[in-house]
């Protein structure tokens, strides 16, 4: 399945026209994931793991609505509904609810009970093994949240007075870099962390709930050591009673391409200035083997870039390694390279990074480096099934949700192994270096974040210096080619 080997590199792809195969092979969804839809439109997906008796049971109810669904008079409603979910429930007694949440919260690093975002709301439960009564309680709580929530002055007041246990995605919707990424987008005026200013009349909130919490816009995901037929019967019995149908489509979040203009942002949470180099492109859903191979090829080249930059900066600027992160954001693929330094150190660090990028773009990997990379990836593939067997259920769940969000067919480990073996067997140094050249020839947009009173170079100066470094690299290669040509004659 895409991304099983590494969570770090699941994310944006800057595709090239270079292809390793002539004919695309369709990708087939992993049959281990059972899925279906009830007559009211409610969807479910289940992955049972009976071969792993110690697995916890993970449940996620995803509702296709968030802050983008709010009108100007409904600001904060999606977040308040999530808070209501923790106090409204008549399906369970207070003791049952305490038992359910205690079982959930007792696990270290467990997700918050609810996550609200721009276009979805996600309810999360993580249950211990050998507690079938908790699964029944969990399904009843989720069904009541999905369709019979008590939106009354009493429950609203209780929710507003209680500690807010919910979270948002992203964690900090006011982060300056995040707000910068949302520029020229409707998302800027729809904050999933926003709270209503006042609730004097609960009727509009109840109407909002009835309008957007409809079964045809919900999917329940279950992963863990449960009996397949029993859990499907429970889901059918518990959620088939939900009523309602969407009259309006769920608003779709859209991002604009990043501006090429250098930008500076004040961020007083930082102690040291941070320069972020961004590469941005359209994300192409992965539905066939050719697109998957493009993904893998781009993935390998980003990994090669990352380790080259780490080695280069650590050897020349001790203690100042760079950080490269790639992700898919609302159908946009983005990679961001971060450099934390100040004053002359920032300029020197950027020079080191620029030289490494130009060198790797123009000269590529050596045969020895390519062989080492291929050996590493072949060894990783050899441990695929052992890795899969050890993957916790919460990680399996996260991979499934990410695949669904990003239009990736979540293939079975067997098909993954077959396609990956063919990919590595056909991979050449020429293909990797071609992709490196394609990716690193893309212009980078620079963003400088710094505390308010920090002196140092401006982002315009840094952008100009980086552009000069990249241009010098091209000129050096051109001069070398001319010299070689003259010598041959």
Buried (B, 14 or more C-beta within 10 A) or exposed (E): BBBBBEEBBBBBBBBBEBEBBEEBBEBEBBEBBBEEEBEBBBBBBBBBBEEBEEBBBBBBBBBBBBBBBBEEEBBBBBBBBBBBBBBBBEBBEEEBBEBBBEBBEEEEEBBBBBBBBBBBBBBBBBBEBEBBEBBBBBBBBBBBBBBBBBBBEEBBEBBBEEEBBBBBBBEEBEBBBBBBBBEEBBBEEBBBBBBBEEBEEBEBBBEBBBBBBBBBBBBBBBBBBBEEEEBBEBBBEBBBEBEBEBEEEBBEBEBEEBBEEBBBBEBEEBEBBBBBBBBBBEBBEBBBBBBBBBBBBBBBBBBBBBBBBBEBBBEBBEEBBBBBBBBBBBBBBBBBBBBBBBEEBBBBBBBBBBBBBBBBBBBBBEEEBBEBBBEEBBEBBEEBEEBBEEBEBBBBBBBBBBBBBBBBBBBBBEBBBBBBBBBBEEBEBEBBBBBBBBBBBEEBBBBBBBBEEBEBBEBBEBBBBBBEBBEEBEEBBEEEEEEEEEEEE
